[in-house]
Amino acid sequence: MADSNKLDRFARIYSQGTFFGFTVIVDKMTGVNYLFVSNGNSGGLSVLVDKDGKPLVTPEYIGKE
C-alpha cells in the first residue's frame, strides 16, 4: 500500500468557477505549477510557464508534503 504522504504530492492553491472552472495545482516535490481547466465533464491540464517559457515554480511549496 502507498504511503499516505505520497498521496498528498499535489496542492490546490487557487480555484475559480464551478461548471467552467480554473484550478492551479502545485507539485510539492518540484514546485512546478499546473493549470487545470474544466468545462462540464471535460477538462485539460497544462504546465504554467514564465515569460521565458520555463516552468513556473513556487519554491515555498517544495517539501511541504
PDB file of N, H, CA, C and O in Angstrom:
ATOM      1  N   MET A   1       0.837  -1.178   0.000  1.00  0.00           N
ATOM      2  CA  MET A   1       0.000   0.000   0.000  1.00  0.00           C
ATOM      3  C   MET A   1       0.882   1.242   0.000  1.00  0.00           C
ATOM      4  O   MET A   1       1.944   1.254   0.622  1.00  0.00           O
ATOM      5  N   ALA A   2       0.446   2.272  -0.690  1.00  0.00           N
ATOM      6  H   ALA A   2      -0.416   2.261  -1.195  1.00  0.00           H
ATOM      7  CA  ALA A   2       1.232   3.502  -0.784  1.00  0.00           C
ATOM      8  C   ALA A   2       1.202   4.275   0.525  1.00  0.00           C
ATOM      9  O   ALA A   2       0.209   4.257   1.253  1.00  0.00           O
ATOM     10  N   ASP A   3       2.297   4.946   0.809  1.00  0.00           N
ATOM     11  H   ASP A   3       3.104   4.960   0.219  1.00  0.00           H
ATOM     12  CA  ASP A   3       2.387   5.813   1.975  1.00  0.00           C
ATOM     13  C   ASP A   3       1.409   6.980   1.793  1.00  0.00           C
ATOM     14  O   ASP A   3       1.346   7.562   0.709  1.00  0.00           O
ATOM     15  N   SER A   4       0.653   7.328   2.828  1.00  0.00           N
ATOM     16  H   SER A   4       0.704   6.855   3.708  1.00  0.00           H
ATOM     17  CA  SER A   4      -0.355   8.381   2.711  1.00  0.00           C
ATOM     18  C   SER A   4       0.252   9.727   2.324  1.00  0.00           C
ATOM     19  O   SER A   4      -0.416  10.536   1.680  1.00  0.00           O
ATOM     20  N   ASN A   5       1.520   9.987   2.708  1.00  0.00           N
ATOM     21  H   ASN A   5       2.063   9.330   3.232  1.00  0.00           H
ATOM     22  CA  ASN A   5       2.157  11.241   2.308  1.00  0.00           C
ATOM     23  C   ASN A   5       2.360  11.319   0.807  1.00  0.00           C
ATOM     24  O   ASN A   5       2.340  12.412   0.241  1.00  0.00           O
ATOM     25  N   LYS A   6       2.553  10.192   0.153  1.00  0.00           N
ATOM     26  H   LYS A   6       2.569   9.304   0.613  1.00  0.00           H
ATOM     27  CA  LYS A   6       2.729  10.181  -1.293  1.00  0.00           C
ATOM     28  C   LYS A   6       1.445  10.600  -1.998  1.00  0.00           C
ATOM     29  O   LYS A   6       1.494  11.107  -3.118  1.00  0.00           O
ATOM     30  N   LEU A   7       0.288  10.393  -1.352  1.00  0.00           N
ATOM     31  H   LEU A   7       0.249   9.981  -0.442  1.00  0.00           H
ATOM     32  CA  LEU A   7      -0.986  10.774  -1.941  1.00  0.00           C
ATOM     33  C   LEU A   7      -1.192  12.286  -1.882  1.00  0.00           C
ATOM     34  O   LEU A   7      -2.045  12.824  -2.588  1.00  0.00           O
ATOM     35  N   ASP A   8      -0.426  12.965  -1.055  1.00  0.00           N
ATOM     36  H   ASP A   8       0.267  12.528  -0.481  1.00  0.00           H
ATOM     37  CA  ASP A   8      -0.548  14.412  -0.890  1.00  0.00           C
ATOM     38  C   ASP A   8       0.537  15.160  -1.662  1.00  0.00           C
ATOM     39  O   ASP A   8       1.008  16.206  -1.215  1.00  0.00           O
ATOM     40  N   ARG A   9       0.927  14.637  -2.798  1.00  0.00           N
ATOM     41  H   ARG A   9       0.544  13.788  -3.161  1.00  0.00           H
ATOM     42  CA  ARG A   9       2.004  15.252  -3.571  1.00  0.00           C
ATOM     43  C   ARG A   9       1.578  16.586  -4.176  1.00  0.00           C
ATOM     44  O   ARG A   9       2.418  17.466  -4.366  1.00  0.00           O
ATOM     45  N   PHE A  10       0.299  16.753  -4.481  1.00  0.00           N
ATOM     46  H   PHE A  10      -0.383  16.038  -4.327  1.00  0.00           H
ATOM     47  CA  PHE A  10      -0.175  17.956  -5.147  1.00  0.00           C
ATOM     48  C   PHE A  10      -1.039  18.795  -4.215  1.00  0.00           C
ATOM     49  O   PHE A  10      -1.790  18.261  -3.399  1.00  0.00           O
ATOM     50  N   ALA A  11      -0.925  20.120  -4.346  1.00  0.00           N
ATOM     51  H   ALA A  11      -0.315  20.554  -5.009  1.00  0.00           H
ATOM     52  CA  ALA A  11      -1.730  21.046  -3.548  1.00  0.00           C
ATOM     53  C   ALA A  11      -2.515  21.948  -4.485  1.00  0.00           C
ATOM     54  O   ALA A  11      -1.965  22.488  -5.445  1.00  0.00           O
ATOM     55  N   ARG A  12      -3.793  22.108  -4.206  1.00  0.00           N
ATOM     56  H   ARG A  12      -4.240  21.669  -3.426  1.00  0.00           H
ATOM     57  CA  ARG A  12      -4.630  23.036  -4.959  1.00  0.00           C
ATOM     58  C   ARG A  12      -4.456  24.398  -4.301  1.00  0.00           C
ATOM     59  O   ARG A  12      -4.812  24.573  -3.136  1.00  0.00           O
ATOM     60  N   ILE A  13      -3.908  25.371  -5.044  1.00  0.00           N
ATOM     61  H   ILE A  13      -3.619  25.228  -5.990  1.00  0.00           H
ATOM     62  CA  ILE A  13      -3.627  26.667  -4.437  1.00  0.00           C
ATOM     63  C   ILE A  13      -4.575  27.760  -4.911  1.00  0.00           C
ATOM     64  O   ILE A  13      -4.605  28.841  -4.323  1.00  0.00           O
ATOM     65  N   TYR A  14      -5.357  27.500  -5.968  1.00  0.00           N
ATOM     66  H   TYR A  14      -5.333  26.621  -6.446  1.00  0.00           H
ATOM     67  CA  TYR A  14      -6.306  28.501  -6.458  1.00  0.00           C
ATOM     68  C   TYR A  14      -7.402  27.797  -7.230  1.00  0.00           C
ATOM     69  O   TYR A  14      -7.134  26.888  -8.015  1.00  0.00           O
ATOM     70  N   SER A  15      -8.645  28.218  -7.006  1.00  0.00           N
ATOM     71  H   SER A  15      -8.863  28.957  -6.368  1.00  0.00           H
ATOM     72  CA  SER A  15      -9.781  27.710  -7.777  1.00  0.00           C
ATOM     73  C   SER A  15     -10.718  28.855  -8.078  1.00  0.00           C
ATOM     74  O   SER A  15     -10.903  29.767  -7.272  1.00  0.00           O
ATOM     75  N   GLN A  16     -11.313  28.786  -9.275  1.00  0.00           N
ATOM     76  H   GLN A  16     -11.162  28.045  -9.930  1.00  0.00           H
ATOM     77  CA  GLN A  16     -12.269  29.802  -9.703  1.00  0.00           C
ATOM     78  C   GLN A  16     -13.321  29.129 -10.558  1.00  0.00           C
ATOM     79  O   GLN A  16     -12.977  28.355 -11.451  1.00  0.00           O
ATOM     80  N   GLY A  17     -14.589  29.398 -10.312  1.00  0.00           N
ATOM     81  H   GLY A  17     -14.868  30.027  -9.586  1.00  0.00           H
ATOM     82  CA  GLY A  17     -15.675  28.863 -11.113  1.00  0.00           C
ATOM     83  C   GLY A  17     -16.126  27.492 -10.646  1.00  0.00           C
ATOM     84  O   GLY A  17     -15.501  26.867  -9.789  1.00  0.00           O
ATOM     85  N   THR A  18     -17.242  27.033 -11.239  1.00  0.00           N
ATOM     86  H   THR A  18     -17.749  27.540 -11.936  1.00  0.00           H
ATOM     87  CA  THR A  18     -17.793  25.717 -10.893  1.00  0.00           C
ATOM     88  C   THR A  18     -17.962  24.873 -12.147  1.00  0.00           C
ATOM     89  O   THR A  18     -17.158  23.973 -12.392  1.00  0.00           O
ATOM     90  N   PHE A  19     -18.998  25.145 -12.953  1.00  0.00           N
ATOM     91  H   PHE A  19     -19.651  25.875 -12.754  1.00  0.00           H
ATOM     92  CA  PHE A  19     -19.213  24.359 -14.169  1.00  0.00           C
ATOM     93  C   PHE A  19     -18.053  24.557 -15.144  1.00  0.00           C
ATOM     94  O   PHE A  19     -17.537  23.591 -15.707  1.00  0.00           O
ATOM     95  N   PHE A  20     -17.648  25.810 -15.341  1.00  0.00           N
ATOM     96  H   PHE A  20     -18.067  26.595 -14.884  1.00  0.00           H
ATOM     97  CA  PHE A  20     -16.460  26.137 -16.123  1.00  0.00           C
ATOM     98  C   PHE A  20     -15.465  26.692 -15.118  1.00  0.00           C
ATOM     99  O   PHE A  20     -15.644  27.803 -14.620  1.00  0.00           O
ATOM    100  N   GLY A  21     -14.420  25.936 -14.815  1.00  0.00           N
ATOM    101  H   GLY A  21     -14.275  25.033 -15.220  1.00  0.00           H
ATOM    102  CA  GLY A  21     -13.539  26.346 -13.734  1.00  0.00           C
ATOM    103  C   GLY A  21     -12.061  26.275 -14.060  1.00  0.00           C
ATOM    104  O   GLY A  21     -11.627  25.598 -14.992  1.00  0.00           O
ATOM    105  N   PHE A  22     -11.316  26.994 -13.261  1.00  0.00           N
ATOM    106  H   PHE A  22     -11.669  27.544 -12.504  1.00  0.00           H
ATOM    107  CA  PHE A  22      -9.858  27.025 -13.342  1.00  0.00           C
ATOM    108  C   PHE A  22      -9.299  26.625 -11.982  1.00  0.00           C
ATOM    109  O   PHE A  22      -9.783  27.085 -10.948  1.00  0.00           O
ATOM    110  N   THR A  23      -8.287  25.775 -11.982  1.00  0.00           N
ATOM    111  H   THR A  23      -7.894  25.402 -12.822  1.00  0.00           H
ATOM    112  CA  THR A  23      -7.621  25.364 -10.751  1.00  0.00           C
ATOM    113  C   THR A  23      -6.120  25.362 -10.986  1.00  0.00           C
ATOM    114  O   THR A  23      -5.638  24.788 -11.962  1.00  0.00           O
ATOM    115  N   VAL A  24      -5.379  26.008 -10.082  1.00  0.00           N
ATOM    116  H   VAL A  24      -5.770  26.474  -9.289  1.00  0.00           H
ATOM    117  CA  VAL A  24      -3.919  25.968 -10.143  1.00  0.00           C
ATOM    118  C   VAL A  24      -3.470  24.949  -9.099  1.00  0.00           C
ATOM    119  O   VAL A  24      -3.873  24.997  -7.937  1.00  0.00           O
ATOM    120  N   ILE A  25      -2.621  24.024  -9.553  1.00  0.00           N
ATOM    121  H   ILE A  25      -2.294  23.984 -10.497  1.00  0.00           H
ATOM    122  CA  ILE A  25      -2.131  22.921  -8.723  1.00  0.00           C
ATOM    123  C   ILE A  25      -0.612  22.997  -8.677  1.00  0.00           C
ATOM    124  O   ILE A  25       0.031  23.263  -9.693  1.00  0.00           O
ATOM    125  N   VAL A  26      -0.035  22.761  -7.494  1.00  0.00           N
ATOM    126  H   VAL A  26      -0.557  22.545  -6.669  1.00  0.00           H
ATOM    127  CA  VAL A  26       1.427  22.764  -7.342  1.00  0.00           C
ATOM    128  C   VAL A  26       1.892  21.360  -6.966  1.00  0.00           C
ATOM    129  O   VAL A  26       1.330  20.726  -6.073  1.00  0.00           O
ATOM    130  N   ASP A  27       2.927  20.885  -7.659  1.00  0.00           N
ATOM    131  H   ASP A  27       3.383  21.400  -8.384  1.00  0.00           H
ATOM    132  CA  ASP A  27       3.583  19.626  -7.324  1.00  0.00           C
ATOM    133  C   ASP A  27       4.527  19.918  -6.164  1.00  0.00           C
ATOM    134  O   ASP A  27       5.495  20.660  -6.328  1.00  0.00           O
ATOM    135  N   LYS A  28       4.257  19.345  -4.997  1.00  0.00           N
ATOM    136  H   LYS A  28       3.471  18.742  -4.864  1.00  0.00           H
ATOM    137  CA  LYS A  28       5.046  19.659  -3.800  1.00  0.00           C
ATOM    138  C   LYS A  28       6.443  19.044  -3.821  1.00  0.00           C
ATOM    139  O   LYS A  28       7.264  19.371  -2.965  1.00  0.00           O
ATOM    140  N   MET A  29       6.729  18.173  -4.765  1.00  0.00           N
ATOM    141  H   MET A  29       6.061  17.907  -5.461  1.00  0.00           H
ATOM    142  CA  MET A  29       8.096  17.640  -4.872  1.00  0.00           C
ATOM    143  C   MET A  29       8.979  18.559  -5.709  1.00  0.00           C
ATOM    144  O   MET A  29      10.174  18.687  -5.443  1.00  0.00           O
ATOM    145  N   THR A  30       8.391  19.202  -6.722  1.00  0.00           N
ATOM    146  H   THR A  30       7.420  19.099  -6.937  1.00  0.00           H
ATOM    147  CA  THR A  30       9.180  20.021  -7.638  1.00  0.00           C
ATOM    148  C   THR A  30       8.857  21.500  -7.574  1.00  0.00           C
ATOM    149  O   THR A  30       9.667  22.323  -8.001  1.00  0.00           O
ATOM    150  N   GLY A  31       7.685  21.861  -7.048  1.00  0.00           N
ATOM    151  H   GLY A  31       7.027  21.192  -6.701  1.00  0.00           H
ATOM    152  CA  GLY A  31       7.249  23.252  -7.016  1.00  0.00           C
ATOM    153  C   GLY A  31       6.632  23.726  -8.322  1.00  0.00           C
ATOM    154  O   GLY A  31       6.221  24.882  -8.418  1.00  0.00           O
ATOM    155  N   VAL A  32       6.556  22.862  -9.333  1.00  0.00           N
ATOM    156  H   VAL A  32       6.890  21.922  -9.256  1.00  0.00           H
ATOM    157  CA  VAL A  32       6.009  23.226 -10.641  1.00  0.00           C
ATOM    158  C   VAL A  32       4.499  23.441 -10.535  1.00  0.00           C
ATOM    159  O   VAL A  32       3.793  22.679  -9.874  1.00  0.00           O
ATOM    160  N   ASN A  33       4.015  24.508 -11.209  1.00  0.00           N
ATOM    161  H   ASN A  33       4.589  25.126 -11.746  1.00  0.00           H
ATOM    162  CA  ASN A  33       2.605  24.871 -11.213  1.00  0.00           C
ATOM    163  C   ASN A  33       1.918  24.364 -12.469  1.00  0.00           C
ATOM    164  O   ASN A  33       2.484  24.404 -13.562  1.00  0.00           O
ATOM    165  N   TYR A  34       0.683  23.882 -12.299  1.00  0.00           N
ATOM    166  H   TYR A  34       0.224  23.850 -11.411  1.00  0.00           H
ATOM    167  CA  TYR A  34      -0.129  23.388 -13.406  1.00  0.00           C
ATOM    168  C   TYR A  34      -1.478  24.083 -13.381  1.00  0.00           C
ATOM    169  O   TYR A  34      -1.968  24.457 -12.315  1.00  0.00           O
ATOM    170  N   LEU A  35      -2.082  24.260 -14.551  1.00  0.00           N
ATOM    171  H   LEU A  35      -1.685  23.957 -15.417  1.00  0.00           H
ATOM    172  CA  LEU A  35      -3.422  24.808 -14.668  1.00  0.00           C
ATOM    173  C   LEU A  35      -4.344  23.718 -15.168  1.00  0.00           C
ATOM    174  O   LEU A  35      -4.106  23.117 -16.216  1.00  0.00           O
ATOM    175  N   PHE A  36      -5.415  23.462 -14.400  1.00  0.00           N
ATOM    176  H   PHE A  36      -5.609  23.950 -13.548  1.00  0.00           H
ATOM    177  CA  PHE A  36      -6.454  22.528 -14.822  1.00  0.00           C
ATOM    178  C   PHE A  36      -7.690  23.345 -15.149  1.00  0.00           C
ATOM    179  O   PHE A  36      -8.165  24.119 -14.317  1.00  0.00           O
ATOM    180  N   VAL A  37      -8.215  23.177 -16.358  1.00  0.00           N
ATOM    181  H   VAL A  37      -7.830  22.549 -17.034  1.00  0.00           H
ATOM    182  CA  VAL A  37      -9.417  23.871 -16.788  1.00  0.00           C
ATOM    183  C   VAL A  37     -10.494  22.826 -17.006  1.00  0.00           C
ATOM    184  O   VAL A  37     -10.282  21.846 -17.720  1.00  0.00           O
ATOM    185  N   SER A  38     -11.661  23.039 -16.384  1.00  0.00           N
ATOM    186  H   SER A  38     -11.833  23.835 -15.805  1.00  0.00           H
ATOM    187  CA  SER A  38     -12.760  22.094 -16.555  1.00  0.00           C
ATOM    188  C   SER A  38     -13.955  22.808 -17.159  1.00  0.00           C
ATOM    189  O   SER A  38     -14.210  23.983 -16.893  1.00  0.00           O
ATOM    190  N   ASN A  39     -14.680  22.060 -17.981  1.00  0.00           N
ATOM    191  H   ASN A  39     -14.472  21.106 -18.198  1.00  0.00           H
ATOM    192  CA  ASN A  39     -15.890  22.569 -18.617  1.00  0.00           C
ATOM    193  C   ASN A  39     -16.887  21.432 -18.625  1.00  0.00           C
ATOM    194  O   ASN A  39     -16.856  20.588 -19.520  1.00  0.00           O
ATOM    195  N   GLY A  40     -17.771  21.397 -17.643  1.00  0.00           N
ATOM    196  H   GLY A  40     -17.796  22.083 -16.916  1.00  0.00           H
ATOM    197  CA  GLY A  40     -18.720  20.295 -17.530  1.00  0.00           C
ATOM    198  C   GLY A  40     -17.993  19.022 -17.170  1.00  0.00           C
ATOM    199  O   GLY A  40     -17.332  18.943 -16.135  1.00  0.00           O
ATOM    200  N   ASN A  41     -18.118  18.013 -18.036  1.00  0.00           N
ATOM    201  H   ASN A  41     -18.656  18.077 -18.876  1.00  0.00           H
ATOM    202  CA  ASN A  41     -17.471  16.722 -17.761  1.00  0.00           C
ATOM    203  C   ASN A  41     -16.177  16.534 -18.546  1.00  0.00           C
ATOM    204  O   ASN A  41     -15.715  15.404 -18.700  1.00  0.00           O
ATOM    205  N   SER A  42     -15.590  17.608 -19.040  1.00  0.00           N
ATOM    206  H   SER A  42     -15.966  18.526 -18.914  1.00  0.00           H
ATOM    207  CA  SER A  42     -14.311  17.504 -19.738  1.00  0.00           C
ATOM    208  C   SER A  42     -13.335  18.507 -19.139  1.00  0.00           C
ATOM    209  O   SER A  42     -13.731  19.399 -18.388  1.00  0.00           O
ATOM    210  N   GLY A  43     -12.078  18.359 -19.470  1.00  0.00           N
ATOM    211  H   GLY A  43     -11.757  17.635 -20.080  1.00  0.00           H
ATOM    212  CA  GLY A  43     -11.080  19.271 -18.928  1.00  0.00           C
ATOM    213  C   GLY A  43      -9.716  19.047 -19.537  1.00  0.00           C
ATOM    214  O   GLY A  43      -9.521  18.146 -20.353  1.00  0.00           O
ATOM    215  N   GLY A  44      -8.785  19.870 -19.133  1.00  0.00           N
ATOM    216  H   GLY A  44      -8.944  20.602 -18.470  1.00  0.00           H
ATOM    217  CA  GLY A  44      -7.424  19.759 -19.630  1.00  0.00           C
ATOM    218  C   GLY A  44      -6.434  20.268 -18.605  1.00  0.00           C
ATOM    219  O   GLY A  44      -6.776  21.078 -17.743  1.00  0.00           O
ATOM    220  N   LEU A  45      -5.205  19.790 -18.702  1.00  0.00           N
ATOM    221  H   LEU A  45      -4.927  19.132 -19.402  1.00  0.00           H
ATOM    222  CA  LEU A  45      -4.144  20.139 -17.765  1.00  0.00           C
ATOM    223  C   LEU A  45      -2.931  20.616 -18.549  1.00  0.00           C
ATOM    224  O   LEU A  45      -2.565  20.025 -19.565  1.00  0.00           O
ATOM    225  N   SER A  46      -2.309  21.694 -18.068  1.00  0.00           N
ATOM    226  H   SER A  46      -2.606  22.174 -17.243  1.00  0.00           H
ATOM    227  CA  SER A  46      -1.124  22.223 -18.732  1.00  0.00           C
ATOM    228  C   SER A  46      -0.178  22.784 -17.684  1.00  0.00           C
ATOM    229  O   SER A  46      -0.611  23.296 -16.651  1.00  0.00           O
ATOM    230  N   VAL A  47       1.114  22.683 -17.959  1.00  0.00           N
ATOM    231  H   VAL A  47       1.465  22.267 -18.797  1.00  0.00           H
ATOM    232  CA  VAL A  47       2.102  23.299 -17.085  1.00  0.00           C
ATOM    233  C   VAL A  47       2.045  24.812 -17.317  1.00  0.00           C
ATOM    234  O   VAL A  47       1.899  25.258 -18.455  1.00  0.00           O
ATOM    235  N   LEU A  48       2.160  25.595 -16.252  1.00  0.00           N
ATOM    236  H   LEU A  48       2.279  25.233 -15.327  1.00  0.00           H
ATOM    237  CA  LEU A  48       2.238  27.046 -16.386  1.00  0.00           C
ATOM    238  C   LEU A  48       3.699  27.421 -16.612  1.00  0.00           C
ATOM    239  O   LEU A  48       4.599  26.822 -16.024  1.00  0.00           O
ATOM    240  N   VAL A  49       3.926  28.409 -17.463  1.00  0.00           N
ATOM    241  H   VAL A  49       3.195  28.895 -17.941  1.00  0.00           H
ATOM    242  CA  VAL A  49       5.297  28.818 -17.787  1.00  0.00           C
ATOM    243  C   VAL A  49       5.484  30.297 -17.479  1.00  0.00           C
ATOM    244  O   VAL A  49       4.527  31.070 -17.446  1.00  0.00           O
ATOM    245  N   ASP A  50       6.747  30.674 -17.252  1.00  0.00           N
ATOM    246  H   ASP A  50       7.525  30.046 -17.278  1.00  0.00           H
ATOM    247  CA  ASP A  50       7.066  32.082 -17.029  1.00  0.00           C
ATOM    248  C   ASP A  50       7.271  32.776 -18.374  1.00  0.00           C
ATOM    249  O   ASP A  50       7.047  32.172 -19.423  1.00  0.00           O
ATOM    250  N   LYS A  51       7.691  34.031 -18.351  1.00  0.00           N
ATOM    251  H   LYS A  51       7.873  34.521 -17.499  1.00  0.00           H
ATOM    252  CA  LYS A  51       7.842  34.812 -19.586  1.00  0.00           C
ATOM    253  C   LYS A  51       8.903  34.256 -20.524  1.00  0.00           C
ATOM    254  O   LYS A  51       8.903  34.581 -21.712  1.00  0.00           O
ATOM    255  N   ASP A  52       9.820  33.412 -20.007  1.00  0.00           N
ATOM    256  H   ASP A  52       9.820  33.148 -19.043  1.00  0.00           H
ATOM    257  CA  ASP A  52      10.868  32.816 -20.836  1.00  0.00           C
ATOM    258  C   ASP A  52      10.498  31.420 -21.325  1.00  0.00           C
ATOM    259  O   ASP A  52      11.290  30.768 -22.005  1.00  0.00           O
ATOM    260  N   GLY A  53       9.291  30.959 -20.977  1.00  0.00           N
ATOM    261  H   GLY A  53       8.648  31.489 -20.424  1.00  0.00           H
ATOM    262  CA  GLY A  53       8.843  29.638 -21.412  1.00  0.00           C
ATOM    263  C   GLY A  53       9.296  28.502 -20.510  1.00  0.00           C
ATOM    264  O   GLY A  53       9.121  27.332 -20.851  1.00  0.00           O
ATOM    265  N   LYS A  54       9.878  28.835 -19.359  1.00  0.00           N
ATOM    266  H   LYS A  54      10.021  29.785 -19.082  1.00  0.00           H
ATOM    267  CA  LYS A  54      10.312  27.806 -18.401  1.00  0.00           C
ATOM    268  C   LYS A  54       9.169  27.532 -17.426  1.00  0.00           C
ATOM    269  O   LYS A  54       8.365  28.426 -17.161  1.00  0.00           O
ATOM    270  N   PRO A  55       9.082  26.316 -16.887  1.00  0.00           N
ATOM    271  CA  PRO A  55       8.008  26.001 -15.942  1.00  0.00           C
ATOM    272  C   PRO A  55       7.985  26.972 -14.765  1.00  0.00           C
ATOM    273  O   PRO A  55       9.026  27.301 -14.196  1.00  0.00           O
ATOM    274  N   LEU A  56       6.795  27.423 -14.412  1.00  0.00           N
ATOM    275  H   LEU A  56       5.949  27.156 -14.874  1.00  0.00           H
ATOM    276  CA  LEU A  56       6.616  28.312 -13.276  1.00  0.00           C
ATOM    277  C   LEU A  56       6.745  27.493 -11.999  1.00  0.00           C
ATOM    278  O   LEU A  56       6.011  26.526 -11.800  1.00  0.00           O
ATOM    279  N   VAL A  57       7.674  27.878 -11.138  1.00  0.00           N
ATOM    280  H   VAL A  57       8.271  28.664 -11.300  1.00  0.00           H
ATOM    281  CA  VAL A  57       7.965  27.134  -9.912  1.00  0.00           C
ATOM    282  C   VAL A  57       7.649  28.007  -8.707  1.00  0.00           C
ATOM    283  O   VAL A  57       8.020  29.180  -8.664  1.00  0.00           O
ATOM    284  N   THR A  58       6.959  27.424  -7.727  1.00  0.00           N
ATOM    285  H   THR A  58       6.657  26.471  -7.762  1.00  0.00           H
ATOM    286  CA  THR A  58       6.680  28.085  -6.459  1.00  0.00           C
ATOM    287  C   THR A  58       7.527  27.384  -5.398  1.00  0.00           C
ATOM    288  O   THR A  58       7.099  26.369  -4.848  1.00  0.00           O
ATOM    289  N   PRO A  59       8.725  27.905  -5.097  1.00  0.00           N
ATOM    290  CA  PRO A  59       9.671  27.219  -4.210  1.00  0.00           C
ATOM    291  C   PRO A  59       9.137  26.957  -2.800  1.00  0.00           C
ATOM    292  O   PRO A  59       9.526  25.967  -2.180  1.00  0.00           O
ATOM    293  N   GLU A  60       8.259  27.815  -2.279  1.00  0.00           N
ATOM    294  H   GLU A  60       7.944  28.619  -2.783  1.00  0.00           H
ATOM    295  CA  GLU A  60       7.790  27.625  -0.908  1.00  0.00           C
ATOM    296  C   GLU A  60       6.936  26.389  -0.715  1.00  0.00           C
ATOM    297  O   GLU A  60       6.670  26.009   0.425  1.00  0.00           O
ATOM    298  N   TYR A  61       6.495  25.747  -1.792  1.00  0.00           N
ATOM    299  H   TYR A  61       6.712  26.056  -2.718  1.00  0.00           H
ATOM    300  CA  TYR A  61       5.725  24.505  -1.675  1.00  0.00           C
ATOM    301  C   TYR A  61       6.604  23.252  -1.716  1.00  0.00           C
ATOM    302  O   TYR A  61       6.126  22.165  -1.390  1.00  0.00           O
ATOM    303  N   ILE A  62       7.852  23.375  -2.100  1.00  0.00           N
ATOM    304  H   ILE A  62       8.240  24.257  -2.365  1.00  0.00           H
ATOM    305  CA  ILE A  62       8.734  22.223  -2.213  1.00  0.00           C
ATOM    306  C   ILE A  62       8.980  21.621  -0.822  1.00  0.00           C
ATOM    307  O   ILE A  62       9.392  22.324   0.101  1.00  0.00           O
ATOM    308  N   GLY A  63       8.727  20.341  -0.687  1.00  0.00           N
ATOM    309  H   GLY A  63       8.393  19.770  -1.437  1.00  0.00           H
ATOM    310  CA  GLY A  63       8.935  19.638   0.577  1.00  0.00           C
ATOM    311  C   GLY A  63       7.831  19.827   1.594  1.00  0.00           C
ATOM    312  O   GLY A  63       8.024  19.497   2.764  1.00  0.00           O
ATOM    313  N   LYS A  64       6.678  20.345   1.194  1.00  0.00           N
ATOM    314  H   LYS A  64       6.521  20.613   0.244  1.00  0.00           H
ATOM    315  CA  LYS A  64       5.567  20.574   2.133  1.00  0.00           C
ATOM    316  C   LYS A  64       4.579  19.413   2.140  1.00  0.00           C
ATOM    317  O   LYS A  64       3.380  19.615   2.331  1.00  0.00           O
ATOM    318  N   GLU A  65       5.080  18.200   1.932  1.00  0.00           N
ATOM    319  H   GLU A  65       6.054  18.035   1.777  1.00  0.00           H
ATOM    320  CA  GLU A  65       4.217  17.013   1.885  1.00  0.00           C
ATOM    321  C   GLU A  65       3.663  16.690   3.244  1.00  0.00           C
ATOM    322  O   GLU A  65       2.915  15.723   3.392  1.00  0.00           O
TER     323      GLU A  65
END
